[in-house]
Amino acid sequence: APYFLSSSGHHVFPRGINNNLEERPYLQQQHVSQRITHTDVGALAALPPGVDRAEWLASNTVVFFKNINLFFSALSEFCTPSTCPTACGPGNTVYFWTDDHGRKLKCAPLYFDYAMSYVQDLLTDEDVFPTKAGSVFPTGFVFLVQKVFLLFFRTLAHIYWSHYKETLVLGLHPHLNTLFTHLTLFCRQHALLEPEDTEPLQDLIAAL
């Protein structure tokens, strides 16, 4: 089925007892409070009156992809097979990608390269994300968007968990907080993620 992601998954291992702020510096108040704008991103996420929901989801998916891909690219030199042998997130969450041969890939650079390439291929497919006037969105489009936003969330979760120190050094944490806040509010407005999907960063969501 061309519209459904069948090649990603995750496994959550038992939580450790070391969940302090030293392990999770992104929860420290001086970092949580940093944004690049104080615009009401919740209002930005809401469906504007008179706009088709599928069109709104599609256009926002494109924008989020560009921003997240750009952000991850800025940190790509720090995300290598040696530094990140697993695509992990908070709470000992490990994400894996199942390739066409059934192999489970957990190496972070491979996982996120596959994920971003997968999304890019979808966005450039006129049968999935149509751009021509009079075109219709495919059956199961919302389900597809949910899978894409799950990949977006996992990408940001890995950045917060594995590359937050580099984000601080580069001064990108206000951008990251703003992007993540916008993403989570957009997903909440349009029911794109399940509670178990966002649970690894629920403490950050609450703090933000």
Salt bridges, closest charged atoms under 4 A:
GLU23 OE1 - ARG24 NE 3.91
ASP99 OD2 - ARG103 NE 2.64
GLU199 OE2 - ARG15 NH2 2.54
ASP203 OD2 - ARG24 NH1 2.97
